[in-house]
Amino acid sequence: DMDHVDSDPVPKTSAVRTEGSFIDAGEAPRSCTASNTAAAGGKSGAKRSHAEFGSLLLPPERQRRKVGKKVSFSHIHETREYIPGTSATGNVLDDATSSSASNRLTEPENETGSSTTTDAPDVHLQKGAALDMDVPINQRRSRKLFEACWNGTYKDVLRLLREGAPVSKKDGNNLSPYDYVKKKISEIEKELQDASPSTKPAIEEKLIDFGRKSILLKIWIHVEHNISLAQHILDWQNIRIAADSINGLELTPTGKSHPSSNFLFCVMILENRHCEPTMPVLPISKNIDMTMLENRPSYLLTYNPHLPFSYTEGREVRVDLVKGTSRASANNARLGTWIESVEFLKNLMVDSSDEEVLTRDLQCSEYLEAGSMTLSFKRAPLDDAFFRSKREEIGKRLHVALDWIQSFKEDTGEQFHPNISLGSNGDLSILHAAIYSADSKLVSRLLALGADPTAASAVGTAENLCVNLASQGGDTGPAIESIMHRLKKYISSQHGTNKDVDTATR
């Protein structure tokens, strides 16, 4: 299910870069002129470790300029050169700007400080522009991925994804590579409608290529999301929320004269969903204590501190205070709202061992003059059924991802291994996710497709991960033991096959 990829609207573009400068994806503009290093007399890298460039600093008279190989990618050609101990720089040799009108670059800022916007990603390079090669490899790959999505072919995108380019990183416009591909597909579809018979085949071919880019990015986004889910499956946390009291309630004349009954109740809203049951109906009073109510309901909020999507992206806790006797009544009046972000509550509970109490002034409507509400938040355990459901869900999604990969390979003839690993996430692969999820069927399918269980990652090999998870016990212990046995058997058989090949060769 890829609804979460397509559901977000493409944000409006904004100014991205001035000539002679870069914007790192998701970061502020940064000057990248080669003259900065020269003007500083080679001191710009003084704070960096000598070992980072593989050599010690030498006296100026003994310094040698080292020139790297020329690297070609799509329309861009770079040379990389550096003096040991200084920032590495390079220059664009060929103009990388497309002649297409749709690839407009931001013009330099005018006297008022404003600049024109661009429809293209903020990674276009012009001839003579300087590159700062002294940035992390993932940032450089991210820039290349934006360029490939806009100007390259799907083969360029596939190569960069396999090399570990971060697929979800956004640029200065708060757009991801996938956002740009969607924009480009929309432009090409409009262009195709007005195309003449002679130009239609070329435009259709371009649309097919961008369609394949879209599929590749969806696959990687889907895999990245589910690998993260699997890796942090035991980190989910649960908070029980209850309303404690209403304080200093004062209605406006409009509120007092409203024809609804002289009672009130509260409605808990989590992630824009109304929770049932609603809180008990109580007579309106200036101060109301709800802690002693026998039928006071509580509500559960679940999030994962390692997965930002579970507590950001507008997630909030909201309580509406309503004058009336029932949600079903058409004669109610919403008095005010208690509201707080899930991210704030997550941070509130970080150092809490048991319970936290939070009072907020109500956001008043025309019916409420003043008032506040107090809510309590208490940690609540998650049962085994919750984690079992999460594991099953991850396993199903990763099986779907493998189906997509197989379909893409059959459609294009591209040969790349379905056990995708993410360089931006410690080289964790689908096989690692299958082990975290204790999904023996998914592990067997990956091994049958040729997945390498000895491949290293931030959590070790697949076998290392099994050993670590088995030592933690829990309800997945037997399944992890079974997977570990399967891996050992597979590795042993592969070693035996390799020995047979060596013997036959000799």
C-alpha atoms as one frame of an Amber mdcrd trajectory, in Angstrom:
protein
   0.000   0.000   0.000   1.628   3.235  -1.197  -1.103   5.684  -0.178   1.229
   7.462   2.223   3.523   8.339  -0.704   0.934   9.880  -2.981  -1.353  11.444
  -0.406   0.808  14.445   0.464   0.286  17.469  -1.798   3.379  18.858  -3.493
   4.417  21.958  -1.533   4.722  25.249  -3.346   8.225  25.900  -4.638  10.279
  28.774  -3.290  13.562  30.464  -4.090  16.363  27.964  -4.055  19.826  29.213
  -4.889  21.806  32.097  -6.275  24.408  31.563  -8.953  27.671  30.185  -7.620
  26.157  28.592  -4.535  24.532  25.345  -3.426  21.738  24.432  -1.116  22.305
  21.126   0.618  19.122  19.101   0.692  17.237  20.204   3.762  19.865  22.765
   4.782  20.469  26.486   4.438  22.395  27.889   1.438  26.128  27.482   1.658
  28.794  29.159  -0.458  30.893  26.740  -2.448  33.496  28.913  -4.172  36.926
  27.502  -4.737  38.376  30.958  -4.036  37.355  30.648  -0.366  39.990  27.998
   0.174  42.658  29.791  -1.806  42.022  33.114  -0.095  42.405  31.504   3.282
  45.821  30.230   2.347  44.730  26.642   2.858  43.519  27.299   6.430  39.884
  26.498   5.781  40.502  22.883   6.664  42.626  23.546   9.756  39.932  22.320
  12.099  39.602  19.037  10.233  41.609  15.997  11.269  44.737  15.211   9.241
  43.684  11.607   8.906  40.500  12.608   7.138  42.447  13.214   3.941  44.833
  10.323   4.517  47.949  12.426   5.054  49.599  14.790   7.521  49.836  18.523
   6.955  53.058  19.442   5.220  54.872  22.780   5.059  53.597  24.933   2.162
  56.787  24.369   0.141  56.291  20.589   0.316  52.584  20.509  -0.416  51.595
  18.735  -3.612  48.310  19.295  -5.368  46.573  16.006  -5.990  44.132  15.779
  -8.879  41.475  13.089  -8.832  39.842  11.355 -11.740  37.259  13.128 -13.829
  33.817  11.868 -12.839  30.981  11.804 -15.356  27.305  11.791 -14.471  24.523
  12.668 -16.880  25.172  16.287 -17.979  27.705  16.994 -15.212  31.468  16.589
 -15.324  33.604  17.321 -12.287  37.264  17.405 -11.431  38.206  16.944  -7.808
  41.424  18.298  -6.388  42.751  19.145  -2.973  45.817  20.135  -1.001  46.364
  17.809   1.992  44.868  19.362   5.101  42.554  21.764   3.255  38.973  21.549
   2.029  38.598  19.532  -1.152  37.089  21.532  -4.012  36.178  20.991  -7.624
  34.698  22.759 -10.607  31.997  21.993 -13.140  33.673  21.751 -16.538  30.608
  21.434 -18.762  27.413  23.427 -18.593  24.822  21.252 -16.839  21.890  23.551
 -17.469  19.200  22.107 -19.687  17.922  24.300 -22.486  14.381  23.304 -21.529
  12.229  26.192 -20.378  11.007  24.045 -17.506  14.484  23.933 -15.960  14.574
  27.560 -14.867  17.211  28.410 -12.288  16.929  31.035  -9.589  18.353  34.374
 -10.638  20.675  36.290  -8.291  18.956  38.324  -5.603  17.967  41.838  -6.581
  18.337  44.987  -4.530  15.207  44.235  -2.541  16.605  40.902  -1.433  14.046
  38.857  -3.357  14.788  36.299  -6.020  12.816  34.469  -8.651  11.719  30.911
  -8.071  12.465  27.755 -10.008  10.519  24.689 -11.059  13.624  22.521 -11.077
  15.437  21.070  -8.072  18.006  23.331  -6.461  20.957  21.226  -7.579  21.500
  22.491 -11.122  25.094  23.427 -11.786  26.347  25.980 -14.256  29.652  25.903
 -16.070  32.404  27.284 -13.853  30.417  26.911 -10.636  32.542  25.666  -7.751
  31.775  22.493  -5.830  32.592  21.867  -2.191  33.601  18.215  -2.135  34.295
  18.464   1.594  30.716  17.468   2.486  29.434  14.073   3.640  29.080  11.486
   0.889  25.331  11.106   1.486  24.801  14.825   0.851  26.675  14.584  -2.445
  24.634  11.534  -3.427  21.472  13.372  -2.462  22.349  16.228  -4.829  23.064
  13.764  -7.610  19.734  12.020  -7.004  17.829  15.298  -7.381  19.708  15.996
 -10.620  19.061  12.481 -11.912  15.353  12.699 -11.107  15.023  15.928 -13.085
  17.484  15.517 -15.976  18.812  11.964 -15.911  17.311   8.618 -16.868  15.784
   5.964 -14.650  19.077   4.060 -14.931  20.869   7.000 -13.272  18.277   7.015
 -10.482  18.627   3.257  -9.985  22.424   3.473  -9.794  22.333   6.234  -7.190
  19.720   4.447  -5.082  21.834   1.289  -5.120  24.839   3.359  -4.043  22.914
   4.573  -0.999  21.541   7.990  -1.994  18.997   9.075   0.673  15.615   8.748
  -1.034  13.530  10.692   1.505  15.784  13.697   2.060  14.225  17.025   1.082
  15.848  20.067  -0.469  15.593  23.763   0.323  12.099  23.819  -1.195  11.003
  21.078   1.229  10.575  18.750  -1.746  11.866  15.189  -2.079  13.131  13.542
  -5.299   9.760  11.818  -5.599   7.969  15.198  -5.423  10.014  16.444  -8.375
   9.318  13.322 -10.417   5.576  13.759  -9.816   5.843  17.416 -10.931   7.727
  16.397 -14.057   5.241  13.651 -14.940   2.421  16.182 -14.658   4.271  18.556
 -17.004   4.981  15.810 -19.552   1.340  14.662 -19.540   0.220  18.234 -20.341
   2.899  18.468 -23.025   1.682  15.192 -24.541  -1.875  16.505 -24.895  -0.693
  19.353 -27.137   1.996  17.378 -28.984   2.020  16.923 -32.734   2.134  13.414
 -34.233   5.832  13.852 -35.027   6.867  14.778 -31.482   4.484  12.443 -29.648
   6.710   9.304 -29.677   9.638  11.102 -28.020   7.378  12.599 -25.344   5.772
   9.215 -24.693   9.231   7.692 -24.291  10.121  10.410 -21.801   6.901   9.737
 -19.887   7.751   6.022 -19.668  11.204   6.877 -18.285   9.776   9.170 -15.608
   7.163   6.554 -14.777   9.989   4.116 -14.081  11.748   6.687 -11.914   8.523
   7.047  -9.949   8.258   3.278  -9.432  11.891   3.022  -8.289  11.510   5.851
  -5.793   8.269   4.346  -4.475   9.985   0.988  -3.983  12.903   2.532  -2.082
  10.635   4.757   0.024   8.447   1.762   0.846  11.457  -0.402   1.756  13.102
   2.378   3.807   9.881   2.956   5.750   9.389  -0.709   6.589  13.033  -1.366
   7.454  12.788   1.508   9.958   9.544   0.094  11.326  11.135  -3.327  11.754
  14.342  -2.003  13.321  12.441  -0.061  15.992   9.542  -2.438  16.476  10.196
  -2.832  20.210  10.419   0.928  20.815   6.698   1.711  20.557   5.291   3.433
  23.621   1.791   3.821  24.974   0.299   6.693  26.995  -3.050   6.557  28.785
  -4.800   9.966  28.703  -7.600  11.084  31.025  -9.274  14.428  31.757  -8.806
  15.417  35.428 -10.552  18.752  35.834 -12.053  21.881  34.291 -11.028  25.112
  35.996 -12.289  28.720  36.038 -15.026  28.194  33.463 -16.804  31.415  32.457
 -19.346  31.612  29.640 -19.905  34.715  27.531 -23.405  36.232  27.355 -23.789
  34.441  24.014 -22.841  31.147  25.658 -25.256  31.644  28.528 -28.118  32.429
  26.186 -27.392  29.550  23.799 -30.467  27.256  23.609 -28.446  24.089  24.345
 -28.968  22.488  27.765 -27.064  23.639  30.840 -24.759  20.593  30.730 -21.397
  19.891  29.179 -19.255  16.981  28.068 -15.805  16.487  26.509 -14.814  14.833
  23.229 -11.283  13.393  22.874  -9.830  13.687  19.366  -6.612  11.834  18.449
  -5.194  12.217  14.910  -8.473  13.801  13.766 -10.440  10.771  14.990 -13.178
  11.124  17.564 -12.586   8.617  20.360 -15.363   6.682  22.015 -16.861   6.834
  24.529 -17.223  10.564  25.145 -16.687  11.794  28.681 -19.713  11.857  31.027
 -22.290  14.628  30.784 -21.962  16.959  33.779 -23.799  20.081  34.983 -22.014
  23.283  34.004 -19.989  24.698  36.900 -17.025  27.022  37.259 -14.770  24.222
  38.556 -15.364  20.525  37.835 -13.318  17.670  39.330 -13.547  14.506  37.179
 -11.004  12.345  38.994 -13.644  10.857  41.310 -16.043   9.798  38.548 -16.504
   6.054  38.451 -17.072   5.927  34.703 -14.372   8.380  33.673 -12.967   7.059
  30.371  -9.315   7.089  29.330  -7.743   6.970  25.898  -4.565   5.418  24.519
  -1.962   7.277  22.441   0.743   5.187  20.756   3.952   6.552  19.227   7.549
   5.571  18.568  10.298   8.033  19.616  12.594   6.708  16.852  10.027   7.172
  14.061   9.222  10.871  13.541   6.137  10.184  11.428   4.474   8.700  14.528
   4.630  11.926  16.532   5.080  14.761  13.997   3.279  15.662  10.766   0.479
  17.443  12.609  -0.274  14.696  15.102  -1.948  16.221  18.131  -4.157  15.550
  21.127  -7.323  17.641  21.184 -10.194  17.828  23.641 -13.342  19.736  22.705
 -15.479  21.059  25.576 -19.094  21.007  24.392 -22.251  22.550  25.889 -25.056
  20.042  25.428 -26.060  16.526  26.356 -25.026  14.359  23.396 -22.731  14.396
  20.369 -25.736  13.357  18.289 -27.596  16.551  19.154 -27.701  19.284  16.531
 -28.144  21.917  19.214 -24.686  21.778  20.809 -22.216  24.632  21.258 -18.455
  24.045  21.274 -17.153  26.160  24.146 -13.401  25.705  23.802 -10.556  23.357
  22.929  -7.559  21.908  24.818  -4.781  21.139  22.344  -1.183  19.887  22.423
   1.170  18.218  19.931   2.149  14.567  20.303   5.774  15.621  19.919   5.508
  17.818  23.021   3.925  14.958  24.972   6.666  12.583  23.803   9.319  14.949
  25.154   7.303  15.425  28.346   7.304  11.678  29.004  11.003  11.101  28.223
  12.138  11.496  31.842   8.825  10.559  33.432   8.747   7.296  35.342   5.009
   7.150  35.840   2.585  10.044  35.411   2.542  13.663  34.228  -0.191  16.288
  34.639  -0.629  19.117  32.149  -2.903  22.180  32.418  -3.664  24.306  29.362
  -5.888  27.343  28.855  -8.775  26.515  26.568  -8.864  28.086  23.126 -12.111
  29.977  23.583 -15.000  30.214  21.133 -17.622  32.967  21.079 -19.418  31.067
  23.845 -16.533  30.947  26.348 -14.922  33.861  28.169 -12.193  31.913  30.022
 -11.288  28.487  31.354  -8.616  25.828  31.504  -8.461  22.039  31.557  -6.078
  19.587  33.231  -5.204  16.228  31.650  -3.104  13.402  33.090  -0.727  11.201
  31.091   0.421   7.811  32.333   2.568   5.136  30.717   0.663   1.985  29.792
   2.173  -1.340  28.650   1.653  -2.694  25.139   0.621  -6.323  24.891   2.171
  -9.037  22.719  -0.758  -8.831  20.309   0.251  -5.269  19.350   3.806  -6.283
  18.431   2.593  -9.436  16.678   0.271  -7.318  14.537   3.099  -4.906  13.686
   5.393  -7.763  12.628   2.738  -9.319  10.415   2.027  -5.946   8.801   5.719
  -5.315   8.056   6.147  -8.810   6.612   3.186  -8.383   4.247   4.460  -5.017
   3.041   7.953  -6.333   2.352   6.538  -9.284   0.404   4.684  -6.693  -1.687
   7.949  -4.760  -2.182   9.627  -7.920  -3.516   6.712  -8.391  -5.927   7.166
  -4.819  -7.151  10.903  -5.340  -7.645  10.346  -8.540  -9.602   7.731  -6.831
 -11.785  10.072  -3.884 -12.445  12.920  -6.206 -13.416  10.668  -8.102 -15.835
   9.424  -4.846 -17.367  12.844  -3.237 -17.858  15.286  -6.151 -17.973  17.323
  -4.463 -15.234  19.336  -6.859 -13.081  19.615  -5.673  -9.497  19.286  -7.691
  -6.332  15.888  -7.532  -4.620  17.452  -7.584  -1.140  17.721  -3.797  -1.097
  20.073  -2.354   1.499  20.042   1.286   2.571  23.381   3.048   2.798  21.611
   5.971   4.464  20.391   3.620   7.223  23.523   1.730   8.201  23.299  -0.703
   5.239  20.322  -2.474   6.785  18.550  -4.612   4.198  15.181  -6.262   3.672
  16.748  -9.433   5.110  17.522  -7.599   8.360  13.937  -6.318   8.458  12.631
  -9.858   7.944  14.671 -11.003  10.938  13.487  -8.107  13.135   9.953  -9.099
  12.152  10.670 -12.780  12.878   9.213 -13.626   9.454  10.744 -16.985   8.501
   8.828 -17.139   5.180  10.239 -13.785   4.086  13.751 -14.881   5.111  13.398
 -18.099   3.064  12.141 -16.125   0.045  15.084 -13.720   0.216  17.608 -16.545
   0.537  16.026 -18.280  -2.442  16.517 -15.046  -4.397  20.194 -15.034  -3.423
  20.309 -12.609  -0.492  23.718 -12.584   1.217  23.330 -13.317   4.950  26.994
 -12.479   5.557  26.686  -8.876   4.348  27.775  -6.406   7.049  25.631  -3.600
   8.402  25.401  -1.279  11.395  23.828  -4.158  13.361  26.203  -6.824  12.005
  25.390  -9.662   9.635  22.026 -11.373   9.516  23.378 -14.110  11.758  24.756
 -11.553  14.254  21.339  -9.928  14.413  19.679 -13.294  15.103  22.077 -13.962
  17.989  21.378 -10.539  19.515  17.595 -10.860  19.193  17.587 -14.440  20.508
  19.427 -13.280  23.637  16.592 -10.804  24.353  14.023 -13.598  24.634  10.387
 -12.625  24.269   7.615 -14.230  22.267   9.705 -14.218  19.054  12.468 -16.379
  20.576  11.468 -19.678  18.871  10.993 -17.990  15.479  14.397 -16.264  15.707
  16.058 -19.569  16.672  14.473 -21.206  13.630  15.666 -18.384  11.343  19.194
 -18.619  12.772  19.271 -22.367  12.054  18.054 -21.666   8.491  20.793 -19.059
   7.954  23.550 -21.346   9.225  22.351 -24.136   6.968  22.260 -21.791   3.973
  25.742 -20.384   4.659  27.134 -23.901   5.078  25.607 -25.019   1.779  27.021
 -21.962  -0.004  30.503 -22.660   1.348  30.204 -26.235   0.180  29.202 -25.086
  -3.294  32.158 -22.694  -3.449  34.566 -25.498  -2.450  33.176 -27.719  -5.214
  33.718 -24.927  -7.726  37.313 -24.391  -6.534  38.050 -28.138  -6.795  36.612
 -28.337 -10.315  38.667 -25.278 -11.325  41.891 -26.813 -10.034
